[in-house]
Amino acid sequence: MDTVLPQMNDFGRVVNCGAISTYNSVSPPVGPRPEWLIITKRLKLQGFIVSDYPTRFMEAIGQLTTWVLSGKLQYKVTTKNGFESIIDAFLGLFDGSNIGKMIVKL
């Protein structure tokens, strides 16, 4: 956020879905506060949850599939192997040790 907000155009929009990195935090994260950029650039920040749009799931799957197959959308995964790595993989979701999706191959 600290890197993105200064690059935003006036009246830009930022969406946010997910905050897993803060699920176990006992206090709010400490760092630069972006309020002055939000105000001076008149930005709109809006959170959402994927389940807000259940009627568009199939449309999204079709569009995302097209983008992945064409290379317009790329993703990263962290893969763990074996049943014994399930707990470590799950805990890794909360400490940031994964990049992208966490997958466990059984």
C-alpha positions, 0 to 999 in steps of 0.5 A: 500500500505504501508503494502503490498509493503515491502512484495512484491517479487522482480519484483512483480506486483501490479494492482489497480482498483478503487480509490473511497476513493480519489474522493472528495480529494482536495489534494493528500493523505499525508503519506509514499512514496513508490517510493524507494520500487518500485525502489529497488524491481523493481515492476510493478504497473499498473492500469486498468478499468474493461471495458478494457476487455469487451470480457472476461466479461462472462468468468469472471462471470463464474470463479468468480461464481465458486470461490464464490460457492466453498468459494475460493472467499469471499466478504463483504457487507454493507447493508442499509434498506429502500428507505430513506437510499439511499442518506446516502448509496450513500454518504457512498461510498465516506467517507469510511463508508461501507465495501465491496459492498454497498447494499440498500434493498428496 
